[in-house]
Amino acid sequence: MPKTIYVGNIPWTTNEDELKTYFSEVGEIISVRIITERATGRSKGYGFVEVAEEDAEAVVEQMNGKELGGRKLVVNEAKPRPEE
């Protein structure tokens, strides 16, 4: 079962393919989604990486605080959306 990892502080110029390549050094990446503003399409600076459950802990440990494009990434297990 895949786990979703939150990735914050992503440089605005980074695209999903670059993020997938960067994270694939640590484990198998199932999918990557960078969140964008609806009106402009510009990155909001965070996204989600889906990994195999057995790789999730290693991805968080190895990628949290690692630099990408001069910015330190914030990486942790994604929390479920609160129900409204």
C-alpha positions as CSV (number, residue, x, y, z in Angstrom):
1,M,0.0,0.0,0.0
2,P,1.5,3.4,-0.9
3,K,2.3,6.1,1.6
4,T,1.9,9.8,0.8
5,I,4.8,12.0,1.9
6,Y,4.4,15.8,2.3
7,V,7.2,17.9,0.7
8,G,7.4,21.6,1.6
9,N,9.7,24.5,0.7
10,I,10.0,23.3,-2.9
11,P,11.6,25.9,-5.2
12,W,8.9,27.5,-7.4
13,T,10.9,26.6,-10.5
14,T,10.9,22.9,-9.7
15,N,8.6,20.7,-11.8
16,E,7.1,17.3,-11.0
17,D,9.6,15.4,-13.2
18,E,12.6,17.1,-11.4
19,L,11.1,16.3,-8.0
20,K,10.5,12.7,-9.0
21,T,14.0,12.3,-10.2
22,Y,15.4,13.9,-7.0
23,F,13.4,11.6,-4.7
24,S,14.0,8.4,-6.8
25,E,17.6,8.4,-5.4
26,V,16.1,7.1,-2.1
27,G,13.3,4.7,-3.2
28,E,10.7,3.9,-5.8
29,I,8.4,6.8,-6.5
30,I,4.8,6.0,-7.5
31,S,3.6,9.5,-8.2
32,V,4.5,13.2,-7.6
33,R,2.1,16.1,-7.3
34,I,3.1,19.8,-6.9
35,I,0.3,21.9,-5.7
36,T,-0.4,25.0,-7.9
37,E,-2.5,28.1,-7.6
38,R,-5.6,27.8,-9.8
39,A,-5.6,31.3,-11.1
40,T,-1.9,31.5,-12.2
41,G,-0.7,27.9,-12.3
42,R,2.3,28.9,-10.3
43,S,3.6,26.4,-7.7
44,K,2.6,27.0,-4.1
45,G,5.9,25.6,-3.0
46,Y,4.7,22.3,-1.6
47,G,3.5,19.0,-2.9
48,F,3.2,15.3,-2.3
49,V,5.3,12.2,-3.2
50,E,3.7,8.8,-3.1
51,V,6.1,5.9,-2.3
52,A,5.9,2.3,-1.4
53,E,5.1,1.8,2.3
54,E,8.4,0.1,3.0
55,D,10.3,3.1,1.6
56,A,8.4,5.8,3.4
57,E,10.5,6.0,6.5
58,A,13.8,6.1,4.6
59,V,12.5,8.8,2.3
60,V,11.5,11.0,5.2
61,E,14.7,10.5,7.1
62,Q,17.0,11.0,4.1
63,M,15.2,13.8,2.4
64,N,14.1,16.0,5.3
65,G,16.4,19.0,5.4
66,K,18.1,18.1,2.1
67,E,18.7,21.1,-0.3
68,L,17.0,21.4,-3.6
69,G,17.6,24.5,-5.6
70,G,19.1,26.3,-2.6
71,R,16.2,25.6,-0.3
72,K,16.0,23.1,2.5
73,L,13.1,20.7,2.0
74,V,10.6,19.9,4.7
75,V,9.6,16.3,4.4
76,N,7.3,14.3,6.6
77,E,4.4,11.8,6.4
78,A,1.3,13.5,5.0
79,K,-1.6,13.9,7.4
80,P,-5.1,13.1,6.1
81,R,-7.2,16.1,5.2
82,P,-9.5,17.1,8.1
83,E,-13.2,16.5,7.2
84,E,-15.3,19.6,7.1
